[in-house]
Amino acid sequence: MKEHDHTAIPAAKDLGLLSLGVIGVGTSGPVIAASAMPVPSLIFWRNLGGAAMMLPFALRNKEWRTEAEKRAIALSCAAGFLLAMHFMCFFFAMRLTSVAAGTALAALQPIFTACYFKLRGAVIPRRAWCGMLIAFLSVLLITGIDFQISLRNFAGDLLALLGATLAAGYMLIGSKAQQKLSTSTYTTACYFTCALTTLAIAIATGSQYLHFEARQWWLVVALILGAQFLGHTMFNMALRRVSPVIVALLVFFEVPVSALIAFFWLDQVPPAGIIPGIVGLLVGCGIFVSRAKVVPVSD
């Protein structure tokens, strides 16, 4: 396999896709917080809709004939399972803690992605680790303050943090799968697997998945068009050419987008003590982006 420069600045086209992706996933937290649909059911309909949108393009490409393509589809399904677990953590976090704190913690996936490449042999300089340390200290600040407020918020913070690790795994596996598949084939297999996984959870837990009022279905449509298509699908398109480290780092900027939407739409004003933590997270990731020079490692 060829080596990847995990800090290369994306081309203008990919920067455009990633910018749209940030806006798309930034809408996710507030919409989830506004929805009353059971979490497994909400994830099921969101991903089923996303898979249905990409299916016609996947069928046209017919990428299931070679052994390499079949293995890549299997990887896509594995990514879909991790995506389902990430969504379960993130969606529940949005209902237990604030949108600002939850999205901040869930967006820590670049730290876990960088640690993965470190374990694979990549060299990450001290300034980059300094940026990650600032981010982790900010995480402690956020979760510590939420713990003082309520155990409910603290549980939401922990779920969001677990969701970040699962998101990193989903992105890493997805990047590998798309070396052999188009984005449409990959996302169809990934989203459909995610939908089936959460449908099974919904049935097993006795969650209602039909017969909701119109407002709940409109929120599902908003999730499909915003977070799923404009967000995750745009990121997946960029992952064909851009390192997962860079994509994960840019995902972090969903935090201010979500916080801004939650402030104007849901009247969620974070407690004063949480704001410094979110600022610290942004500063820490900013140092990593501007100073990190990761020595490439073979995939």
Buried (B, 14 or more C-beta within 10 A) or exposed (E): EEEBEBBBEBEEEBBEBBEBBBBBBBBBBBBBBBBEBBBBBBBBBBBBBBBBBBBEBBEEBEBBEEEEBEBBBEBBBBBBBBBBBBBBBBBBBBBBBBBBBBBBBBBBBBBBBBBBBBEEEBEBEEBBBBBBBBBBBBBEBBBEBBBEBEEEBBBBBBBBBBBBBBBBBBBBBBBBBBBBBBBBBBBBBBBBBBBBBBBEBBEEEEBEBEEBEEEBEEBBEBBBBBBBBBBBBBBBBBBBBBBBBBBBBBBBBBBBBBBBBBBEBBEBEBBEBBBEBBBBBBBBBBBBBEBBEBBBBEB
